[in-house]
């Protein structure tokens, strides 16, 4: 996964795979998803990312599997 932030447009692009994009769907006024030919998520675009998604506060935490 790769997250790119474009400060000039306050837009975040989150890439989940390198598959070619076949379709883009508008989820809301500021959120778009890109899908591959099988309908799998390729990337997500968030406009007004600082306000709408708190992009200035992004962190990554990998959770380890716990045994039950």
N, C-alpha and C positions, 0 to 999 in steps of 0.2 A: 504494500500500500504506500502511496505517495500523496502528500498533501502539499499543494502549491497555493501560495497566497499572493495576490496581485494588489498591492497597496494603492496603485493609481485608480483602480476601479472598485476597491474594497470587495473583491471577489475571491472565494476559495474554491479550488478544484481538488476533489479527493478522488484519486485514481485507485481502483481496486484490481484492475487487470489491464493487459495490453491488447485485449481482443478488439477487433474493429467495431465501431459503433454503427448500429443499424437504425436505431430509433432513439429520439430524445423525447421524454415526457415532462410536461410541466406539472409539478406536484402542487405548487402554490406560486404566488407572485414572485418569490425569491428563491425557489428551490426547483432544480431540474435534475432528472436522472437520465443517464445514457445506458441503453441496453444493447446487448449483442444479438446475434441472429437466433439464439435459443431463449432470449428473454432474460438472460442473466445480467446483473448489475455490473457495468463497466466503470462508470464514474458518476460523481454527483457534483453539481455546481451550486454554490450558495452565494447569492448576491447580497450586498449589505452585510457581509460576514461578521464584522465586529459587533454590530447591533443585534443581528438576528441569531447568530450562532456562537457568540463569545469567542471568536477565533483568536483573540489576543490571550486567551487563557487555555490554549490547547495543551494537553498532556497525554502521555501514553502509559498505560499500566497493563502489563500482561499478567493475567491471573493464572496461577498454576492449578492443575487438576488436583483436587483433594480426594483422598481415598475415603470411601464410606464404610 
